[in-house]
Amino acid sequence: MRERDRWALWLPVFFALGIGVYFSLDFEPSVGATAAGAGLAGLLAAGLRRSAFFPAGLAAAIAAAGLFWAGLHTELARAPILERPVGPTEVSGRIVRQDRTEGPFRVVLEDAHVARLTPERTPERLRLRLASLPPGAGPGARIAVLARLQPMPQPALPGGYDPARRAFFEGIGATGFALGRARLLEPAEDAGIERLRHRIAARIGGAIADPAAAGVAIALTTGLRGDLPKAAHDAIRDAGLAHLLAISGLHLGLVAGLVFAAVRAALALWPGVALRYPVKKWAAAAAIAAGLFYMLLAGATVPTQRAFLMVALALLAVLVDRLEIGMRLVALAAFAVLALDPYALTTASFQLSFAAVVALVAVYERLAPSLAGLRSRTGRAPLFLAATLLTTVVATLATAPFAAHHFGRIAAYGLAANLIAVPLAAFWIMPAAILAMAVMPLGLEIWPLAIMEAGIDAVLWTAETVSAWPGAVHRFPPMPVAGAVAAAAGGLWLCLWQTRWRFLGIGGLAAALAILASAHPPDLMADRDARLFARHADGRLYLSKPRAGFLGRVWTEAAGATEASAGGPGSSGLSCDPLGCSADGVAIVLRHEALEEDCRRAAIVLSAVTISRRARRRYCAEEALIVDRQRLRRLGAHAIRLTPEGPVVETDWDRRGRRPWVALAGPQ
């Protein structure tokens, strides 16, 4: 009973549990059935309200509500998706999003028209790659172009990141590339927040000459990352500073805090106003408005939404004279984000941001009395340094399991980099950014941006230096979903409770580590289009062709491999020639001419060509596992693990099943 006041903190956890169950299914549950289940669970909980079982009944009802809400959200998001490639064909639409201020561009078109598709089969939104945009085109403008459209990409490996699912909830039903120059059909009708983002980005790009510094400045002010050079992005990521580019709690808190302090200080200069009116509340209202504008300008991503909700709730507490700020704010923010977008639960941004915030609030709740006494003895500067160190350590540890799940990498020296970069962002870069935004309508942004650029240069130098240290990045196979769930359960148990039994949560964290240690990457991989095959052995990834591009990089990360290389003649990992590859009972058939020789002596055959039943009987061993082009096109990417009991095959169809965002033929 000592923890009774903490029970409410678990409500968003059980709501998230129901959402997680929904997205883990390989079939689409009926909305009617889940609604009935949620209703029955609610009635059961109401009937138990005077019983000792009421908390369990309420938890079940909230979880059932999460399952229903996720399904309803999916039904509301349903829209046509492209099932087969189309084109070349004429495509037109209005630009709603653009990820660069200069070409090449990737744009999202809405209200699309595709010449070779009927209106009922035309996706509501399309994503296109273009070499250039016509003069005057941008967000809000309507363009037309000759393009080739394709279904949204599928996961590179079973259970991997699913771009089609994310696109589904963004309303995007197809992707493609332009085959010629786009034409401007209609200019933008009004500025809108998206056009404003790009105008601000263009002003920043024009004022800061260095592309890397300009890219960081644009990312911090508008959330647009397309202009950041890849080398700078990689250095920032490998140094453990990627969170600085994702506009979240640090950025929203700084903007709202600086606006609050500036407005309150300005009003305090007028004694007649300061003594008669609640200037503190006026400053809080101004800070909320500034935070809302910044969130919209940054694209209202999940971390930004979460940060704004928490900042707004804290400032609302000032408005109503309630200064209790703690875990309840985090719970309310989580509930609000999941209610608005249940899909957010599956994203790295949601998991990383809430893991960090929950852990930090829990730690500072425990240490608040000690920190108050320490401040009186040591002063603010040493306390700030200690708080920065503690915040970095706690946030790094809290987010590590989810970084391991999504990315299979950990920045070893993130603590050292953050000790330099976070104070620079807090006291140098962001204040200069706010000042630049304030004076930009007057055309006076050049000097604040110069100050901002100097701070960014210091952060980039830190990132480049730290990322170059030996062993800066540790790579490993991504943690399975079960490990991430165990880490979340253990971490929440440890952070949400306050009595000693919270330490039982360490068991969940230990289970997550055990699952990570036992994770075994696929030994063999094949992509859906039969363009690339790979074998993982001795910490290396051997590819069936030298130019593997994006897919090869994704597979290398999924295998936790130190490096990838193309198999060659006589290679111990994968011996290849133009006709095919072979290694330890595995044959990769690249051309029909290799079928007779390779298929007969292999226990596992991966084939870039379709193998007919007659050819199987004639050329292949009877017990051989055959994965040919036809099977790959039908079931999606394959991952094969070699065990003493035989090969274990997992397909994309096995993991995704038939969901509204899946354009896959499936078993026949």
C-alpha positions as CSV (number, residue, x, y, z in Angstrom):
1,M,0.0,0.0,0.0
2,R,3.0,2.3,0.4
3,E,3.2,2.5,-3.4
4,R,-0.5,3.2,-3.9
5,D,0.2,6.8,-5.2
6,R,2.4,5.3,-7.9
7,W,-0.2,2.9,-9.4
8,A,-1.5,5.5,-11.8
9,L,2.0,5.7,-13.4
10,W,1.4,2.2,-14.8
11,L,-1.7,3.1,-16.8
12,P,0.2,4.3,-19.9
13,V,2.5,1.2,-19.5
14,F,-0.5,-1.1,-19.9
15,F,-1.9,1.0,-22.6
16,A,1.4,0.6,-24.4
17,L,1.3,-3.1,-23.8
18,G,-2.0,-3.4,-25.7
19,I,-0.5,-1.4,-28.6
20,G,2.6,-3.6,-28.6
21,V,0.5,-6.7,-28.8
22,Y,-1.3,-5.3,-31.8
23,F,1.8,-4.5,-33.7
24,S,3.4,-7.9,-32.8
25,L,0.5,-9.9,-34.5
26,D,1.0,-11.4,-38.0
27,F,-2.7,-10.9,-38.8
28,E,-5.1,-8.0,-38.6
29,P,-7.5,-8.3,-35.7
30,S,-11.1,-7.2,-36.2
31,V,-11.8,-3.8,-34.8
32,G,-15.2,-4.9,-33.7
33,A,-13.7,-7.9,-31.8
34,T,-11.1,-5.7,-30.0
35,A,-13.8,-3.1,-29.2
36,A,-16.0,-5.8,-27.6
37,G,-13.0,-7.1,-25.7
38,A,-12.1,-3.7,-24.4
39,G,-15.7,-3.1,-23.4
40,L,-16.0,-6.4,-21.5
41,A,-12.6,-5.8,-19.8
42,G,-13.9,-2.4,-18.7
43,L,-17.1,-3.9,-17.3
44,L,-15.1,-6.5,-15.5
45,A,-12.8,-3.9,-14.0
46,A,-15.9,-1.8,-12.9
47,G,-17.4,-4.9,-11.2
48,L,-14.1,-5.4,-9.3
49,R,-13.8,-1.8,-8.1
50,R,-14.4,-2.8,-4.5
51,S,-12.2,-5.9,-4.7
52,A,-8.5,-6.5,-4.2
53,F,-8.4,-7.6,-7.8
54,F,-9.4,-4.2,-9.1
55,P,-5.9,-3.1,-10.0
56,A,-5.4,-6.2,-12.1
57,G,-8.8,-5.7,-13.8
58,L,-8.1,-2.1,-14.5
59,A,-4.7,-3.0,-16.0
60,A,-6.3,-5.6,-18.3
61,A,-9.0,-3.1,-19.4
62,I,-6.3,-0.5,-20.2
63,A,-4.3,-3.0,-22.2
64,A,-7.4,-4.1,-24.1
65,A,-8.1,-0.4,-24.8
66,G,-4.6,0.0,-26.2
67,L,-5.2,-3.0,-28.5
68,F,-8.5,-1.6,-29.7
69,W,-7.1,1.9,-30.1
70,A,-4.2,0.8,-32.2
71,G,-6.5,-1.2,-34.5
72,L,-8.9,1.7,-34.9
73,H,-6.0,4.1,-35.7
74,T,-4.9,1.7,-38.4
75,E,-8.4,1.5,-39.9
76,L,-8.6,5.3,-40.0
77,A,-5.2,5.4,-41.7
78,R,-6.2,2.9,-44.4
79,A,-5.5,4.2,-47.9
80,P,-4.6,2.7,-51.3
81,I,-1.0,1.3,-51.5
82,L,0.7,0.4,-54.7
83,E,1.0,-3.4,-55.2
84,R,3.0,-3.5,-58.4
85,P,5.5,-1.2,-60.2
86,V,3.9,1.4,-62.5
87,G,5.5,3.5,-65.2
88,P,7.0,5.4,-66.7
89,T,3.8,7.5,-66.2
90,E,2.8,11.1,-65.7
91,V,2.5,11.9,-61.9
92,S,1.3,15.1,-60.4
93,G,0.6,16.3,-56.9
94,R,1.0,19.0,-54.3
95,I,4.3,19.1,-52.3
96,V,3.7,18.7,-48.6
97,R,7.2,17.8,-47.5
98,Q,10.7,18.4,-48.9
99,D,13.8,17.1,-47.1
100,R,16.4,19.4,-48.7
101,T,16.8,23.1,-49.5
102,E,18.9,22.2,-52.6
103,G,18.9,19.2,-54.9
104,P,18.8,16.3,-55.3
105,F,15.4,16.3,-53.6
106,R,13.0,13.9,-52.0
107,V,9.5,15.2,-51.8
108,V,6.1,13.9,-50.7
109,L,3.2,14.7,-52.9
110,E,-0.5,14.6,-51.8
111,D,-3.7,14.8,-53.8
112,A,-1.8,12.8,-56.3
113,H,-2.8,11.9,-59.8
114,V,-1.2,9.0,-61.7
115,A,-2.0,8.7,-65.4
116,R,-1.9,4.9,-65.4
117,L,-3.9,4.3,-62.2
118,T,-7.6,4.8,-61.5
119,P,-8.5,7.2,-58.7
120,E,-9.5,4.4,-56.3
121,R,-6.1,2.7,-56.8
122,T,-4.1,5.8,-56.5
123,P,-2.3,6.3,-53.2
124,E,-3.2,9.5,-51.4
125,R,0.5,10.4,-51.0
126,L,3.6,9.6,-53.0
127,R,7.3,10.0,-52.2
128,L,9.5,10.9,-55.2
129,R,13.2,11.5,-55.8
130,L,14.0,14.3,-58.2
131,A,17.2,15.7,-59.5
132,S,15.8,19.3,-59.3
133,L,12.7,21.3,-58.7
134,P,11.4,24.0,-61.1
135,P,12.0,27.6,-60.1
136,G,9.3,28.7,-57.5
137,A,8.4,25.1,-56.5
138,G,8.4,24.1,-52.9
139,P,6.1,23.0,-50.2
140,G,2.5,24.0,-51.2
141,A,3.2,24.0,-54.9
142,R,1.7,21.6,-57.4
143,I,4.1,19.9,-59.8
144,A,4.0,17.3,-62.6
145,V,6.7,14.9,-63.7
146,L,7.3,11.7,-65.7
147,A,8.2,9.1,-63.1
148,R,8.4,5.4,-62.3
149,L,6.5,4.3,-59.2
150,Q,7.2,1.2,-57.0
151,P,5.6,-0.3,-53.9
152,M,7.1,0.9,-50.6
153,P,10.3,-1.1,-49.8
154,Q,10.1,-4.1,-47.6
155,P,12.4,-5.0,-44.7
156,A,15.9,-5.9,-45.8
157,L,15.7,-8.9,-43.5
158,P,12.8,-10.6,-41.6
159,G,12.0,-8.7,-38.5
160,G,14.1,-5.7,-39.6
161,Y,13.0,-2.1,-40.0
162,D,9.8,-1.9,-42.0
163,P,9.7,1.3,-44.2
164,A,6.3,0.3,-45.6
165,R,4.7,0.3,-42.1
166,R,6.0,3.7,-41.3
167,A,4.9,5.0,-44.7
168,F,1.5,3.6,-44.2
169,F,0.9,5.7,-41.0
170,E,2.3,8.7,-42.8
171,G,-0.3,8.2,-45.6
172,I,2.4,7.4,-48.2
173,G,1.4,4.5,-50.5
174,A,4.2,4.4,-53.1
175,T,7.7,5.6,-53.8
176,G,9.5,6.3,-57.0
177,F,11.9,8.5,-59.0
178,A,11.5,11.1,-61.7
179,L,12.7,10.4,-65.2
180,G,12.8,14.0,-66.4
181,R,12.4,17.6,-65.2
182,A,9.5,18.5,-63.1
183,R,7.0,21.1,-64.2
184,L,5.4,23.7,-62.0
185,L,1.6,23.5,-62.4
186,E,0.5,25.8,-59.5
187,P,2.6,28.0,-57.2
188,A,2.1,27.6,-53.4
189,E,-1.2,29.1,-52.3
190,D,0.1,30.3,-48.9
191,A,3.3,30.2,-46.8
192,G,2.3,27.5,-44.3
193,I,4.6,26.1,-41.7
194,E,6.4,23.8,-44.2
195,R,7.3,26.6,-46.5
196,L,8.4,28.7,-43.5
197,R,10.7,25.8,-42.5
198,H,12.4,25.9,-45.9
199,R,12.6,29.7,-46.0
200,I,14.3,29.7,-42.6
201,A,16.6,26.9,-43.7
202,A,17.5,28.8,-46.9
203,R,18.3,31.9,-44.9
204,I,20.6,29.9,-42.6
205,G,22.3,28.1,-45.5
206,G,22.9,31.5,-47.1
207,A,24.5,32.9,-43.9
208,I,26.7,30.0,-42.9
209,A,29.2,29.0,-45.6
210,D,30.5,25.7,-44.2
211,P,28.1,22.9,-45.3
212,A,28.5,20.9,-42.1
213,A,27.9,23.8,-39.8
214,A,25.0,25.0,-41.9
215,G,23.5,21.5,-41.9
216,V,23.7,21.3,-38.1
217,A,22.2,24.7,-37.7
218,I,19.3,23.9,-40.1
219,A,18.7,20.6,-38.2
220,L,18.6,22.4,-34.8
221,T,16.2,25.1,-35.9
222,T,13.9,23.5,-38.4
223,G,14.4,19.7,-37.9
224,L,15.5,19.3,-41.6
225,R,18.5,17.0,-41.8
226,G,18.8,16.5,-45.6
227,D,21.5,19.2,-45.9
228,L,23.9,17.7,-43.4
229,P,26.8,16.1,-45.1
230,K,27.1,12.3,-44.5
231,A,30.7,12.6,-43.1
232,A,29.5,15.0,-40.4
233,H,26.4,12.9,-39.7
234,D,28.5,9.8,-39.2
235,A,31.0,11.6,-36.9
236,I,28.2,12.9,-34.8
237,R,26.5,9.5,-34.6
238,D,29.7,7.6,-33.8
239,A,30.6,10.1,-31.0
240,G,27.3,9.5,-29.3
241,L,25.9,13.0,-30.1
242,A,23.1,12.1,-32.5
243,H,20.6,13.1,-29.8
244,L,21.6,16.7,-30.4
245,L,20.2,16.6,-33.9
246,A,16.8,15.1,-32.8
247,I,14.9,18.1,-31.5
248,S,13.6,16.8,-28.1
249,G,13.6,17.6,-24.4
250,L,17.0,19.4,-24.4
251,H,16.0,21.8,-27.2
252,L,12.4,22.4,-26.2
253,G,13.4,22.9,-22.6
254,L,16.1,25.4,-23.6
255,V,13.8,27.4,-25.9
256,A,10.9,27.5,-23.4
257,G,13.3,28.2,-20.5
258,L,15.1,31.0,-22.3
259,V,11.9,32.6,-23.5
260,F,10.4,32.3,-20.0
261,A,13.4,34.0,-18.4
262,A,13.7,36.7,-21.1
263,V,10.0,37.7,-20.9
264,R,9.9,37.6,-17.1
265,A,13.1,39.7,-16.9
266,A,11.8,42.2,-19.5
267,L,8.5,42.7,-17.6
268,A,10.3,43.0,-14.3
269,L,12.0,46.1,-15.7
270,W,8.7,47.9,-15.5
271,P,7.8,48.2,-11.8
272,G,4.3,49.3,-12.4
273,V,3.6,46.1,-14.4
274,A,5.7,43.7,-12.2
275,L,4.0,44.8,-9.0
276,R,0.5,44.8,-10.2
277,Y,0.3,41.8,-12.6
278,P,1.3,38.1,-12.6
279,V,4.3,38.5,-14.9
280,K,5.5,35.0,-14.0
281,K,2.3,33.6,-15.5
282,W,2.6,35.8,-18.5
283,A,6.1,34.6,-19.0
284,A,4.9,31.0,-18.7
285,A,2.2,31.6,-21.4
286,A,4.8,33.1,-23.7
287,A,7.1,30.1,-23.2
288,I,4.3,27.7,-24.0
289,A,3.6,29.7,-27.2
290,A,7.3,29.6,-28.1
291,G,7.5,25.9,-27.5
292,L,4.5,25.2,-29.6
293,F,5.9,27.2,-32.5
294,Y,9.2,25.4,-32.2
295,M,7.5,22.0,-32.2
296,L,5.6,22.8,-35.4
297,L,8.6,24.3,-37.0
298,A,10.6,21.2,-36.3
299,G,8.0,18.9,-37.9
300,A,6.3,17.7,-34.7
301,T,8.2,14.5,-34.5
302,V,7.6,12.1,-31.6
303,P,10.5,13.3,-29.4
304,T,9.4,16.9,-30.0
305,Q,5.8,16.1,-29.2
306,R,6.8,14.4,-26.0
307,A,9.1,17.2,-25.0
308,F,6.5,19.9,-25.7
309,L,3.8,18.1,-23.7
310,M,6.1,17.8,-20.7
311,V,7.3,21.4,-21.0
312,A,3.7,22.7,-21.5
313,L,2.4,20.7,-18.5
314,A,5.2,22.1,-16.3
315,L,4.4,25.6,-17.4
316,L,0.7,25.0,-17.0
317,A,1.5,24.1,-13.4
318,V,3.1,27.6,-13.1
319,L,-0.1,29.1,-14.5
320,V,-2.3,27.3,-11.9
321,D,0.2,27.7,-9.0
322,R,1.1,24.1,-8.8
323,L,4.8,23.4,-9.0
324,E,4.7,19.6,-8.6
325,I,6.8,18.3,-11.5
326,G,7.8,14.6,-11.7
327,M,6.9,11.2,-13.1
328,R,3.2,12.1,-13.4
329,L,4.1,14.5,-16.2
330,V,6.0,11.8,-18.0
331,A,3.0,9.4,-17.7
332,L,0.6,12.1,-19.0
333,A,2.9,12.9,-21.9
334,A,3.3,9.2,-22.8
335,F,-0.5,8.7,-22.7
336,A,-1.0,11.7,-24.9
337,V,1.6,10.7,-27.5
338,L,0.2,7.2,-27.7
339,A,-3.4,8.3,-27.9
340,L,-2.5,10.7,-30.8
341,D,-0.3,8.1,-32.6
342,P,-0.2,4.5,-31.4
343,Y,2.4,3.6,-34.0
344,A,4.9,5.9,-32.3
345,L,5.4,3.1,-29.7
346,T,7.4,1.0,-32.3
347,T,9.7,3.8,-33.2
348,A,13.2,4.3,-32.0
349,S,12.6,8.0,-31.2
350,F,9.7,7.2,-28.8
351,Q,11.6,4.4,-27.0
352,L,14.9,6.3,-26.7
353,S,13.3,9.6,-25.6
354,F,11.0,8.1,-23.0
355,A,13.6,5.7,-21.7
356,A,16.0,8.6,-21.0
357,V,13.3,10.9,-19.5
358,V,11.8,8.1,-17.2
359,A,15.3,7.2,-15.9
360,L,16.4,10.9,-15.4
361,V,13.2,11.8,-13.5
362,A,13.5,8.7,-11.3
363,V,17.1,9.5,-10.5
364,Y,16.5,13.2,-9.7
365,E,13.4,12.4,-7.7
366,R,15.7,10.3,-5.4
367,L,18.6,12.8,-5.4
368,A,16.6,16.1,-5.1
369,P,17.1,16.5,-1.3
370,S,20.8,15.8,-1.6
371,L,21.3,18.1,-4.6
372,A,19.6,21.0,-2.7
373,G,22.1,20.6,0.1
374,L,25.0,20.2,-2.2
375,R,24.1,23.4,-4.0
376,S,24.3,25.4,-0.8
377,R,27.8,24.1,-0.1
378,T,29.5,24.0,-3.5
379,G,27.7,26.7,-5.6
380,R,26.1,26.4,-9.0
381,A,29.1,25.8,-11.3
382,P,30.4,22.5,-9.7
383,L,26.8,21.4,-9.3
384,F,26.1,22.0,-13.0
385,L,29.2,20.0,-14.0
386,A,28.2,17.1,-11.7
387,A,24.6,17.2,-13.0
388,T,25.7,17.2,-16.6
389,L,27.9,14.2,-15.9
390,L,25.1,12.4,-14.1
391,T,22.5,13.2,-16.8
392,T,24.8,11.9,-19.5
393,V,25.6,8.7,-17.7
394,V,21.9,8.0,-16.8
395,A,20.6,8.8,-20.2
396,T,23.3,6.7,-21.9
397,L,22.6,3.7,-19.7
398,A,18.8,4.0,-20.0
399,T,18.9,4.2,-23.8
400,A,21.6,1.6,-24.4
401,P,19.2,-1.4,-24.6
402,F,17.0,0.3,-27.2
403,A,20.0,1.6,-29.2
404,A,21.2,-2.0,-29.2
405,H,17.8,-3.2,-30.4
406,H,17.4,-0.7,-33.2
407,F,20.9,0.0,-34.3
408,G,23.2,-2.8,-33.1
409,R,25.8,-0.2,-32.1
410,I,27.0,1.8,-29.0
411,A,29.2,4.8,-29.0
412,A,31.9,3.9,-26.5
413,Y,33.0,7.5,-25.7
414,G,29.6,9.2,-25.7
415,L,30.1,10.4,-22.2
416,A,33.3,12.3,-23.0
417,A,31.7,13.9,-26.1
418,N,28.6,14.9,-24.3
419,L,30.5,16.6,-21.4
420,I,31.7,19.0,-24.0
421,A,28.8,19.2,-26.5
422,V,25.9,19.5,-24.2
423,P,27.1,22.7,-22.4
424,L,28.0,24.1,-25.8
425,A,24.4,23.4,-27.0
426,A,22.8,24.8,-23.8
427,F,24.8,28.0,-23.3
428,W,26.1,28.9,-26.7
429,I,24.4,27.3,-29.7
430,M,20.7,27.4,-28.7
431,P,20.6,30.9,-27.3
432,A,22.2,32.1,-30.5
433,A,19.7,30.2,-32.5
434,I,16.8,31.7,-30.6
435,L,18.2,35.2,-31.1
436,A,18.7,34.6,-34.8
437,M,15.1,33.4,-35.2
438,A,13.9,36.5,-33.3
439,V,15.7,39.0,-35.5
440,M,15.3,37.1,-38.8
441,P,12.2,39.0,-39.8
442,L,14.3,42.2,-39.6
443,G,17.1,40.7,-41.7
444,L,19.6,40.9,-38.8
445,E,20.3,37.2,-38.3
446,I,23.9,37.2,-39.7
447,W,25.6,38.0,-36.4
448,P,23.7,35.6,-34.2
449,L,24.2,32.9,-36.8
450,A,27.9,33.6,-36.8
451,I,28.0,33.1,-33.1
452,M,26.0,29.9,-33.5
453,E,28.4,28.7,-36.2
454,A,31.4,29.0,-33.9
455,G,29.7,26.9,-31.3
456,I,28.7,24.3,-33.9
457,D,32.3,24.2,-35.2
458,A,33.4,23.3,-31.6
459,V,30.8,20.5,-31.5
460,L,31.8,19.2,-34.9
461,W,35.5,19.2,-33.8
462,T,34.5,17.2,-30.7
463,A,32.5,14.7,-32.8
464,E,35.3,14.2,-35.3
465,T,37.9,13.9,-32.6
466,V,36.0,11.4,-30.4
467,S,34.7,9.3,-33.3
468,A,38.3,8.9,-34.5
469,W,39.5,7.3,-31.2
470,P,40.2,3.6,-31.4
471,G,37.1,1.5,-30.6
472,A,34.8,4.5,-30.7
473,V,31.9,2.3,-31.9
474,H,31.0,-1.2,-30.8
475,R,28.9,-3.2,-33.3
476,F,27.0,-6.4,-32.6
477,P,23.8,-8.1,-33.9
478,P,20.8,-6.0,-32.9
479,M,19.1,-7.1,-29.7
480,P,15.9,-9.2,-30.4
481,V,12.5,-7.8,-29.6
482,A,12.3,-10.0,-26.5
483,G,15.4,-8.4,-25.1
484,A,14.0,-4.9,-25.7
485,V,10.8,-5.9,-23.9
486,A,12.7,-7.4,-21.0
487,A,14.8,-4.2,-20.7
488,A,11.7,-2.0,-20.8
489,A,9.9,-4.1,-18.2
490,G,12.9,-4.1,-15.9
491,G,13.7,-0.5,-16.3
492,L,10.1,0.6,-15.6
493,W,9.9,-1.6,-12.6
494,L,13.1,0.0,-11.3
495,C,12.1,3.6,-12.0
496,L,8.4,3.7,-11.3
497,W,8.4,2.1,-7.8
498,Q,10.1,3.7,-4.9
499,T,10.4,1.0,-2.2
500,R,13.1,-1.7,-2.1
501,W,11.2,-4.1,-4.3
502,R,11.9,-1.9,-7.2
503,F,15.3,-3.6,-7.4
504,L,13.6,-6.7,-8.8
505,G,13.7,-4.8,-12.0
506,I,17.4,-5.6,-12.3
507,G,16.2,-9.1,-13.2
508,G,14.6,-7.8,-16.4
509,L,17.8,-5.9,-17.3
510,A,19.9,-9.0,-16.7
511,A,17.5,-11.0,-18.9
512,A,17.9,-8.4,-21.7
513,L,21.7,-8.7,-21.4
514,A,21.4,-12.5,-21.6
515,I,19.2,-12.3,-24.7
516,L,21.6,-9.9,-26.3
517,A,24.6,-12.2,-25.6
518,S,22.8,-15.2,-27.1
519,A,21.6,-13.3,-30.2
520,H,22.8,-15.2,-33.3
521,P,22.7,-13.3,-36.6
522,P,21.6,-15.1,-39.8
523,D,24.2,-17.3,-41.4
524,L,22.7,-16.8,-44.9
525,M,20.7,-13.9,-46.3
526,A,18.7,-13.4,-49.4
527,D,16.8,-10.3,-50.5
528,R,13.3,-10.3,-52.0
529,D,14.4,-9.4,-55.5
530,A,17.1,-12.1,-55.6
531,R,19.7,-9.4,-56.4
532,L,22.0,-10.0,-53.4
533,F,22.9,-13.0,-51.2
534,A,25.3,-13.1,-48.3
535,R,27.1,-15.5,-45.9
536,H,28.1,-14.5,-42.4
537,A,31.2,-16.3,-41.0
538,D,34.1,-15.4,-38.7
539,G,32.7,-12.0,-37.9
540,R,32.7,-11.0,-41.6
541,L,29.9,-10.7,-44.2
542,Y,30.6,-12.2,-47.6
543,L,28.5,-10.8,-50.4
544,S,27.6,-12.4,-53.7
545,K,28.6,-9.2,-55.6
546,P,31.0,-6.3,-55.0
547,R,28.5,-3.4,-55.3
548,A,25.9,-4.1,-52.6
549,G,25.0,-0.5,-51.9
550,F,22.5,0.3,-49.1
551,L,21.3,-3.3,-48.8
552,G,24.9,-4.5,-48.1
553,R,25.3,-1.8,-45.4
554,V,22.1,-2.8,-43.7
555,W,23.0,-6.5,-43.8
556,T,26.5,-5.7,-42.3
557,E,24.9,-3.9,-39.4
558,A,22.3,-6.7,-38.9
559,A,25.0,-9.3,-38.7
560,G,27.1,-7.1,-36.3
561,A,30.0,-7.8,-38.8
562,T,33.2,-5.9,-38.6
563,E,33.3,-5.5,-42.3
564,A,31.8,-6.8,-45.6
565,S,33.5,-7.9,-48.7
566,A,32.5,-9.6,-52.0
567,G,33.3,-13.3,-52.3
568,G,36.0,-14.1,-54.8
569,P,37.6,-17.2,-56.4
570,G,39.0,-19.5,-53.8
571,S,37.7,-17.3,-50.9
572,S,37.3,-19.3,-47.7
573,G,34.2,-17.3,-46.8
574,L,32.4,-17.4,-50.1
575,S,34.0,-18.6,-53.3
576,C,32.4,-16.8,-56.3
577,D,32.7,-16.6,-60.1
578,P,30.3,-14.9,-62.6
579,L,28.0,-18.0,-62.5
580,G,27.6,-18.4,-58.8
581,C,29.1,-18.9,-55.3
582,S,29.7,-21.8,-53.0
583,A,30.8,-22.4,-49.4
584,D,30.4,-25.4,-47.0
585,G,27.4,-27.1,-48.6
586,V,25.8,-23.9,-49.7
587,A,25.4,-22.9,-53.4
588,I,24.3,-19.5,-54.7
589,V,23.2,-19.8,-58.3
590,L,23.5,-16.5,-60.1
591,R,22.9,-17.9,-63.7
592,H,21.2,-20.9,-65.1
593,E,24.4,-22.3,-66.4
594,A,25.6,-23.0,-62.8
595,L,22.4,-24.9,-61.8
596,E,23.4,-28.4,-62.9
597,E,26.8,-28.4,-61.2
598,D,26.0,-26.4,-58.1
599,C,22.6,-27.7,-57.2
600,R,23.5,-31.4,-57.1
601,R,26.2,-31.1,-54.4
602,A,24.6,-28.5,-52.1
603,A,22.3,-29.0,-49.1
604,I,21.2,-25.3,-49.4
605,V,20.6,-23.6,-52.7
606,L,20.0,-19.9,-53.0
607,S,19.1,-18.9,-56.5
608,A,18.8,-15.7,-58.4
609,V,16.8,-17.6,-61.1
610,T,13.6,-19.5,-60.9
611,I,14.2,-23.3,-60.6
612,S,11.4,-25.3,-62.1
613,R,10.1,-28.5,-60.6
614,R,11.6,-30.5,-63.4
615,A,15.0,-28.9,-62.9
616,R,14.8,-29.6,-59.2
617,R,14.2,-33.3,-59.8
618,R,16.9,-33.4,-62.5
619,Y,19.7,-31.4,-60.9
620,C,19.2,-31.0,-57.2
621,A,19.5,-33.3,-54.2
622,E,16.2,-34.5,-53.0
623,E,16.6,-33.2,-49.5
624,A,18.1,-29.9,-50.5
625,L,16.6,-26.6,-49.2
626,I,15.9,-24.5,-52.3
627,V,15.2,-20.8,-52.1
628,D,14.8,-19.5,-55.6
629,R,13.7,-16.2,-57.2
630,Q,10.1,-17.3,-57.3
631,R,10.0,-18.1,-53.6
632,L,11.8,-14.9,-52.7
633,R,9.3,-12.8,-54.7
634,R,6.4,-14.6,-53.0
635,L,7.6,-14.7,-49.4
636,G,10.0,-11.8,-49.2
637,A,13.6,-11.6,-47.8
638,H,14.9,-14.8,-46.2
639,A,17.2,-15.3,-43.2
640,I,18.7,-18.8,-42.6
641,R,20.4,-19.9,-39.4
642,L,22.4,-23.1,-39.5
643,T,21.9,-25.3,-36.4
644,P,22.9,-28.9,-35.6
645,E,19.3,-29.9,-36.2
646,G,19.3,-28.4,-39.7
647,P,18.7,-25.0,-41.3
648,V,16.1,-22.7,-39.6
649,V,14.4,-20.5,-42.2
650,E,12.7,-17.3,-41.5
651,T,10.9,-15.2,-44.1
652,D,9.5,-11.7,-44.3
653,W,6.0,-13.2,-44.6
654,D,6.6,-15.2,-41.4
655,R,7.3,-12.0,-39.5
656,R,4.8,-9.5,-41.0
657,G,1.9,-11.7,-42.1
658,R,-1.0,-10.0,-43.9
659,R,-1.3,-6.5,-42.5
660,P,-2.8,-3.4,-44.1
661,W,0.7,-2.1,-44.9
662,V,2.0,-5.3,-46.5
663,A,2.0,-5.6,-50.3
664,L,3.2,-9.1,-50.5
665,A,1.7,-12.1,-52.3
666,G,2.2,-14.6,-49.5
667,P,2.0,-18.4,-49.6
668,Q,0.0,-19.9,-52.4
